Amino acid sequence: MELKKPSSFDVITKLLLPALALAALILGQIKGSPPGFLWALLGLTVFLVIFGFVYTPLTEKRRQWHEQARDIQAVAYALPELRRLARAFAEFVDSGRTLHYVIANELCQHKPELLAKVRGGK
């Protein structure tokens, strides 16, 4: 799983709010707004940039790591059972006891007329 590249619309929307906050900060500086208000605008600008460009991609990456860890755990849990089934199937195939063999030799006891009935013949 890869992180998808953000579209230009996503980048513009992530830049728009911080740019507006920064413009308000500059206008507030020019107009002589109180320092507390200017610091709040600066904090808002930094918060919006961090949230838009750092926090969201990191949470997405963390989610992908978590899914990958769950996949690895599921494989580790299921692999012994898969190996057991593969060994059992290999023993079945290697023994030559296929379904055709069982029907022809054990159920029909090498009698061609019974084998023909099983196959659908009359």
N, C-alpha and C positions, 0 to 999 in steps of 0.2 A: 504494500500500500504506500502510495506516494502522496505527499501533500500536493493538492492541486494549486496551480498558479492562479493568484487572484486576477480577476478581470480588471480592465481599466475602470469600469464603473465602481467596483469595490474599492479600488485605490482612491478614486476621487471622493467617494462618500466617506472614506476613512480620513481623508485630508480636509474635507470641508468644515467639519465642526471644530477641529483644532485651529484651522486657519481663521475661522470667525472669532474664536476665543482670542487668538493672537491679535487680530485686528482690533477687537474691543480693548485689549490690553494696551495697544499702541495709542488708540484714541483716548483712553483713560489717562495715559501718561501725558499726552499733549494737553488735555483739558484740565489736568491737575486733580484727578480723582484721589480719594483717600488711599494711603498705602495698603491698608488691609484689603480693600477691594482689588487693587492691582495684584497683590500676592495671591488672592483667590483666583483671579483670572489666569495667572501664570500656573498655578497648581492645576487648574482645570485643563489648560492646554497640555501640560505634561501628562496628566492622567489620560486624556483622550488619545494622545499619541502612543503611550505605552499600551493602553487597552486595545487600540486598533491594530498595532503592528507587532506587538510582542506577546501579549497575554493570549489572544485568540489562537495564533499559530502554535504556541506552546501547549495549550490545552488540547488542541487537535492532535499534536504529536504524542502527548501523553496518552490520549485515548487509543491511538494506533498501537503504542507500545503495550498497553493493557490488553488489547485484543490479541496481539501477537503472543503475549505471555499465556493467555487463556488457550490459544490454539496449540501452543507447545505443550501445555499441561494436558490437554485433551489427547494429543498424540501419544504422549508418554503413558497415559492411562490406558489407551486402547491398543497400543502396540503389542503387549504380551498376548492379549487375546487374539489378535490378528495372526501372530506367529503360531499360536497353538492351532488355530483353524487351518493355517497353511500346512503345518506338519500333518494334521489329520487328513487333509485333502491329498497331500502327496502320498501318504500311506495307502489311501483308497485308490488312487490312480496307479501307483506302482504295483499293487496287488493284482491288477487286471480284472478286478471284480466290478465291472461296469454294469449298468442297468441291463444292457443287452445280454451280458454274460449271465447275470442272475436269472433273467427270464428264461433264456434258452436252456441253461444247464440245471438249475435248481427247481424252478416252477414247472417247467415242461419236461424235465427228466429225459432230455435228448429224444423226445418223441416229436417227429415232424408234424403230425396232425394237430397236436396241442399247440405247437409253436405257430402254425398257420391260423388257428383260431384266435390266439392272442394278437396276432398281427392284423386281424380283421378279415382274413380269408375264410372261405366256407369249407 
